[in-house]
Amino acid sequence: VQLQASGGGVVQAGGSLRLSCAASGRTFSIYQLGWFRQAPEKEREFVASVGRSDSTTDYAPSAKGRFTISRDNARNTVYLQMGNLIPEDTALYYCAAATIKPVVASYTREAQYTSWGQGTLVTVSS
């Protein structure tokens, strides 16, 4: 599956932003989808993931309560709604897809994801 992220931009602290990630291919619904981010001079880190339906989600502690991940399988798109943004959220945000495996309970590691989008930049000003 090929992924294309969009929706990044500059926003003031306390503001909101919604990222989108459009996927190609007809098998979109079978993938676990995730968002990661990489801040300047830091390693890429997990933000959120969603299973085949919106009922199965997982969040990094930094995102819980402020960000919401969702997917629209009919539109082959995954979203990351971000609220109450802080300057520490400034980063390049990547969407990614992982093959769902029966024995795996969570998808928070980069190595689990086999397809990546190109990244979209989010800048939060103070």
C-alpha positions in Angstrom: 0.0 0.0 0.0 1.2 3.5 -0.8 0.5 6.3 1.6 0.4 10.1 1.2 0.2 12.4 4.2 -1.2 15.9 4.2 -2.6 18.6 6.4 0.4 19.9 8.2 1.0 23.5 8.8 1.8 26.2 11.3 -0.6 26.6 14.2 -0.5 28.5 17.5 -0.2 26.8 20.8 -3.6 25.7 21.9 -4.9 25.3 18.4 -6.0 22.3 16.4 -5.0 20.6 13.2 -6.2 17.5 11.3 -3.8 15.4 9.4 -4.9 13.0 6.6 -3.2 10.1 5.0 -4.6 8.7 1.8 -3.8 5.2 0.7 -3.8 3.5 -2.6 -4.9 0.0 -3.2 -8.0 -2.0 -2.6 -6.8 -3.8 0.6 -6.7 -0.7 2.8 -9.1 -2.1 5.4 -6.8 -5.1 6.3 -4.0 -2.9 7.6 -3.2 -1.5 11.0 -2.5 2.2 10.5 -0.3 4.4 12.6 1.0 7.9 13.0 4.6 8.6 14.1 6.5 11.8 14.4 10.1 13.0 14.4 11.0 16.3 16.0 14.3 18.0 15.1 17.3 16.2 16.4 15.1 13.4 18.0 14.3 9.9 17.0 11.0 9.1 15.4 8.4 8.1 17.9 5.0 6.5 18.0 1.9 8.7 18.3 -1.2 6.6 17.6 -2.5 3.6 15.8 -5.9 2.2 14.8 -7.0 -1.3 13.9 -9.4 -2.3 11.2 -12.1 -0.3 12.8 -12.1 2.9 15.0 -12.9 0.8 18.1 -9.3 -0.4 18.4 -7.0 2.5 19.0 -3.7 3.0 20.9 -2.0 6.3 21.9 1.3 7.4 23.2 1.0 9.1 26.6 1.9 12.5 25.0 -1.1 12.1 22.6 -3.7 10.6 24.9 -6.6 13.0 25.6 -5.4 15.5 22.9 -5.2 13.5 19.7 -7.7 11.2 18.0 -6.9 8.7 15.3 -9.7 7.5 13.0 -10.0 5.8 9.7 -12.5 5.8 6.8 -12.1 2.6 4.9 -14.5 3.7 2.2 -12.2 6.6 1.5 -8.9 4.7 2.1 -7.9 7.4 4.5 -6.6 7.6 8.1 -6.8 10.8 10.1 -5.1 12.3 13.1 -7.1 15.0 14.8 -4.8 17.0 17.1 -6.0 19.4 19.7 -4.6 21.6 22.4 -1.3 21.6 20.5 1.9 22.6 22.3 5.3 23.6 20.9 6.6 20.1 21.8 4.3 18.7 19.2 6.3 20.3 16.4 7.6 17.5 14.2 7.4 15.8 10.9 4.4 13.5 11.1 4.4 10.2 9.2 1.6 7.8 8.5 2.4 4.1 8.2 0.7 0.8 7.6 1.3 -2.6 9.2 0.1 -6.1 8.4 -2.2 -7.2 11.1 -1.1 -10.5 12.8 -3.3 -12.5 15.1 -0.8 -12.8 18.0 0.1 -9.1 18.1 -1.7 -7.0 20.6 -0.2 -3.6 19.9 1.5 -1.8 17.1 3.7 0.9 18.6 7.1 0.0 17.1 8.5 1.3 13.8 9.7 -2.1 12.8 6.1 -3.4 12.7 5.2 -1.0 9.9 6.1 -1.9 6.3 4.7 1.1 4.4 5.3 4.7 5.1 4.1 8.1 3.8 6.4 10.9 3.1 5.7 13.0 6.2 3.9 16.3 6.7 5.3 19.1 8.8 3.5 20.4 11.9 4.9 23.6 13.5 3.3 24.8 16.8 4.3 28.3 17.7 4.2 29.6 21.3 
